[in-house]
Amino acid sequence: MRVGLDVGGTKTDAVALADDGTVLARVRSVTGWGPSGVVTTVLDAVGRLGREGVDVSAIRSVGIGMPGQVGPGSHRVVHAVNLGVAELDLVAAVEPRLGVPVAVENDVKAAALGAAALRTGGDGHGQTMAYLNLGTGIAAGVVRGGRLWRGARGTAGEVGHISVDPQGPLCRCGQRGCIEALAGGAAIARRWGRPAPLPVLAMMDAADSGDTGAQALRRDLMTGVAAAVRILVLTLDADVVVVGGGISALGDRLMEGVVAQLDASAEESPFMRSLRLPERVERLPAGSPAAAFGAALVGAARTEAHITQERAVHG
Amino acid sequence: MRVGLDVGGTKTDAVALADDGTVLARVRSVTGWGPSGVVTTVLDAVGRLGREGVDVSAIRSVGIGMPGQVGPGSHRVVHAVNLGVAELDLVAAVEPRLGVPVAVENDVKAAALGAAALRTGGDGHGQTMAYLNLGTGIAAGVVRGGRLWRGARGTAGEVGHISVDPQGPLCRCGQRGCIEALAGGAAIARRWGRPAPLPVLAMMDAADSGDTGAQALRRDLMTGVAAAVRILVLTLDADVVVVGGGISALGDRLMEGVVAQLDASAEESPFMRSLRLPERVERLPAGSPAAAFGAALVGAARTEAHITQERAVHG
């Protein structure tokens, strides 16, 4: 049995997988703040899986996905700002307590791996899938032939900071018109400027009610996501782009807007039409355990997960 | 001994490689027009290598790079418009006459493979190199760990038709602000509008002389190339981007402009600075046999060339 955790900015999702990939148990908890909060969250989540009937002694590995930069095969997480973590050797902190091998991976990369496994049942050989995470920021994870592809410096899939409009809004990275400045949750909230528990949802509702400022932001959101899809397909030849992350909870309201943008750019362009982009964009199902599932695969392999050898089945 | 040919729109470059990758002979000829012209060009080029002292009976394979779409492991070339070829089974046409295995590859992909082999002596394992071809159009070839990466549908590296400016010039593909519309040779010549044997060079000279229209085109050229570099690094995590193709003959005038653009976009962006893009851009040396060299590797493998096993040496 393998355990996978997705330690998010607010919630932590944990799954226990049988050897055939079946999800045996799943628990969600609130993520603690700072290094010690994260460590406690991880240990508690594994304990809670035990109280859900999981035989804790049968756990062979624990994989953890979390925001921030994680080197390949590394134990260390740096710049997980949403968790209040500047730097943390999470493996050193939890492995002795858990008593099984632990591996850490960037959350978007783990989710990419999990989304690919859940889509194809592990039989992803030959296919390139990009997982486009629309959250506070924007980044993509790339899975080729069932294996995570991080690139030599770990920046593969960093489409968020590609500028697609020299006149576009200023990005927190210092450039103008980055995809993240158009479509990232933090950028939308900042530009929307009104307090709301879910600013992107509030902006979408206001746009539906005729607010022209909100409509401009909505247009930018769809433009940014469509640009990311085009770049992922044209540069990586991704067979499919799976959209996930907090903003993907907008569901059809998001996907219809993105498809309309893709259709509009293809209207005058036979080349773009030939790529059939709208058919190649999917949304990660709401409530999908992809990130925790992928983390479990990372844990099982301890480095890059060879999910082609996994028998992953939808939980 | 392996022979490689780069069949270009005007000239054909042919090399004969020893088993250790040494270039034994190199001949250049004028490319014939249309399917029969291309076939004659290929047969003549091999014959001319013989007259340069190559023992034609020792040739074990012939690889041919040419513009147009070539499927993986395919014999057929389609849409090689610059050569007057709508469709041609080049292998069927020349293999019986040459009496050795023949393989065909898209010229940019062949050049990418050759550039990678010539850069690293074949030891490209683990590195990702993007070869950005600045010609009539713009496309990139991607070599990972010494192997050509074409993607499932062959569109990997098609950065030319990514829009980076919604207000930019109209592209022949129908979109606005495509990288190719900013930096492709045909687009520059069309926008420049004055007859010249080398329109991009004429535009650059006019820009140097203070022509404001030419200066705007020059700015677009540098902007487009810099955008392609950023996209290749951020999406593919390319370790290095090698710039080649006709426009790269501008030499330092091109590279200095591109680096200035990369520096400008990084000025306000610590993230972009951290990528050290100017250090990761190189120009293919003038007169490099990369394309014919890569074609020889393709011929040797008949499908994707495993250049990690080649001992490639500069000719």
Interface residues (C-beta under 8 A of the other chain):
Chain A: G126 Q127 T128 R150 G151 A152 R153 G154 T155 A156 G157 E158 V159 H161 I162 S163 V164 D165 P166 Q167 C171 C173 G174 Q175 T223 A227 R230 I231 L232 V233 L234 T235 L236 D237 A238 D239 S265 E267 E268 S269 P270 F271 M272 L275
Chain B: G126 Q127 T128 R150 G151 A152 R153 G154 T155 A156 G157 E158 V159 H161 I162 S163 V164 D165 P166 Q167 C171 C173 G174 Q175 T223 A227 R230 I231 L232 V233 L234 T235 L236 D237 A238 D239 S265 E267 E268 S269 P270 F271 M272 L275
